[in-house]
Amino acid sequence: MAHPSVTRFTDLANKISRNTAIITEYLTSKSLPATSFDVDGLAELPIPPEDNVAIQARLDLAAATKELHDLTVGPKQSLHDLSWDLSSLSLRFIWEFNVTACVPLNESISFPDLTARISTENDNRPLGVMNVRRLLRHAMTNRIFCEPTKGYVAHTRSSRLLLEDEPLKNWIGFTTKDLTLPVAHTVDAMKKWPCSEEPNETGVNLAFGHNTPWFQFLPSDPVRSKRYNLAMQAHGETAGYDMKDVVDGYPWGDLPENAKVVDVGGNQGYISFAIAERFPKLRFVVQDQASMRTPETIGVVPEELQARVELTMHDFFEPQTELGAAVYFFRMIFHGFSDKHCVKILRALAPAMRKGGKVVINDGALPEPGTATYLEERACRTLDLFMQVVVNAREREADDWTDIFSEADRRYRVNRVWRPKGNVMSFIEAEWTGE
Ligand SMILES: C[S@@+](CC[C@H](N)C(=O)[O-])C[C@H]1O[C@@H](n2cnc3c(N)ncnc32)[C@H](O)[C@@H]1O
């Protein structure tokens, strides 16, 4: 009789087979292609969020293939490789030197010719063929570029994405250039500032040797600031952060005619644009800090929304200036602050609240350990670490929200906390019970 550990291999293989069948039948029945690393391939499985069975099969397949892979490699080598993954180095090189623009889209190029092109693209900075070759051959282990003939480089769908998808390209720039050093300094920051709730006692502060909080440091360099904004857009487009869930996940349609929604810390308004497009009777004020509203940084409201969406400046630690709105909407804001600072934000908002007014938060909510699928769990846990690295903040569990609201002001009442299926973001709705 097989040992239970051996049976686990078989169980996983069966699970993989079952879920692959669900997905292939789904695609075949709709005459759709699957994802592919071929240069003209599909970058995402074409399964809309409402097709629950196929979506769940994708999540289960990702979890089972990952576990089977890890078991096949074994705990010893898995652990060794985990700390030895230098993918951010080859990625950073590709991003920094704009390598994707130097490889022709539908033909291959030799390493020496490519090296010359990269050099020209980068102010004739000398680059050795050997270094280009080893960095790209490493990237190829992640299916970024391929070598169809020995010595010749060609695009894959992944490298082409880095050429064509501006937000994703900025995401790679942000994570490999701006985040790598802070990550490396975070444990040292924990030693230097034990249990800190301050946004200027982090890996970022140690890495870059300043004591400015991330969100103030960021705009001091407009190039980095733009990169961050586009990176956040790319992050918002990944599985589990579907913008559709922001639009569909809250009953915006139940708000009264002409109701005002204040999108606090709404960046350049892309979430409000999506909600406004679907709900034409709502008005939006998108607030962000002054540095996001300079002539260089301010976004553009699509023409058809200009009568209903306004981009304005407001510091959410200052008393709220838009009084009596139907909804104060905070998306991906509170997870950027420790509890102590979240309480300050809610206190600054309180004087603007009117009876029945709502605070709607769309933010990460950590699942109970082991209740989410692998991809969801991993995304939440990584985001939680990211918040620690940059601002000593955190993702929260459902109960944490009630504590924060009641600490801020007893007149806030949390109505409910819910998470749209397949999403890593939850909604938290609180209501003002005072006058
Ligand atoms: C993680 S982004 C979220 C943006 C947007 N709500 C979304 O869901 O994509 C955080 C936003 O908060 C803004 N922010 C940070 N500190 C702020 C402050 N004190 N007052 C207003 N906005 C602030 C940042 O500029 C940034 O646009």
Ligand as a Chemical Component Dictionary entry (heavy atoms), coordinates in Angstrom:
data_LIG
# 
_chem_comp.id                   LIG 
_chem_comp.type                 NON-POLYMER 
_chem_comp.pdbx_formal_charge   0 
_chem_comp.three_letter_code    LIG 
# 
loop_
_chem_comp_atom.comp_id 
_chem_comp_atom.atom_id 
_chem_comp_atom.alt_atom_id 
_chem_comp_atom.type_symbol 
_chem_comp_atom.charge 
_chem_comp_atom.model_Cartn_x 
_chem_comp_atom.model_Cartn_y 
_chem_comp_atom.model_Cartn_z 
_chem_comp_atom.pdbx_ordinal 
LIG C1  C1  C 0  -2.233 53.097 -2.671 1  
LIG S1  S1  S 1  -2.706 54.565 -3.416 2  
LIG C2  C2  C 0  -4.436 54.264 -3.686 3  
LIG C3  C3  C 0  -4.988 55.097 -4.776 4  
LIG C4  C4  C 0  -6.431 54.814 -5.161 5  
LIG N1  N1  N 0  -7.339 55.026 -4.053 6  
LIG C5  C5  C 0  -6.581 53.406 -5.715 7  
LIG O1  O1  O 0  -7.372 52.636 -5.189 8  
LIG O2  O2  O -1 -5.921 53.078 -6.672 9  
LIG C6  C6  C 0  -2.687 55.710 -2.044 10 
LIG C7  C7  C 0  -3.056 57.127 -2.452 11 
LIG O3  O3  O 0  -3.143 57.932 -1.268 12 
LIG C8  C8  C 0  -2.574 59.189 -1.561 13 
LIG N2  N2  N 0  -2.201 59.837 -0.288 14 
LIG C9  C9  C 0  -1.211 59.505 0.545  15 
LIG N3  N3  N 0  -1.175 60.326 1.617  16 
LIG C10 C10 C 0  -2.198 61.194 1.444  17 
LIG C11 C11 C 0  -2.694 62.267 2.234  18 
LIG N4  N4  N 0  -2.140 62.598 3.417  19 
LIG N5  N5  N 0  -3.784 62.924 1.789  20 
LIG C12 C12 C 0  -4.359 62.576 0.606  21 
LIG N6  N6  N 0  -3.932 61.566 -0.202 22 
LIG C13 C13 C 0  -2.853 60.883 0.228  23 
LIG C14 C14 C 0  -1.402 58.853 -2.442 24 
LIG O4  O4  O 0  -0.962 59.989 -3.168 25 
LIG C15 C15 C 0  -1.997 57.766 -3.330 26 
LIG O5  O5  O 0  -2.617 58.314 -4.465 27 
# 
loop_
_chem_comp_bond.comp_id 
_chem_comp_bond.atom_id_1 
_chem_comp_bond.atom_id_2 
_chem_comp_bond.value_order 
_chem_comp_bond.pdbx_ordinal 
LIG C1  S1  SING 1  
LIG S1  C2  SING 2  
LIG S1  C6  SING 3  
LIG C2  C3  SING 4  
LIG C3  C4  SING 5  
LIG C4  N1  SING 6  
LIG C4  C5  SING 7  
LIG C5  O1  DOUB 8  
LIG C5  O2  SING 9  
LIG C6  C7  SING 10 
LIG C7  O3  SING 11 
LIG C7  C15 SING 12 
LIG O3  C8  SING 13 
LIG C8  N2  SING 14 
LIG C8  C14 SING 15 
LIG N2  C9  SING 16 
LIG N2  C13 SING 17 
LIG C9  N3  DOUB 18 
LIG N3  C10 SING 19 
LIG C10 C11 SING 20 
LIG C10 C13 DOUB 21 
LIG C11 N4  SING 22 
LIG C11 N5  DOUB 23 
LIG N5  C12 SING 24 
LIG C12 N6  DOUB 25 
LIG N6  C13 SING 26 
LIG C14 O4  SING 27 
LIG C14 C15 SING 28 
LIG C15 O5  SING 29 
# 
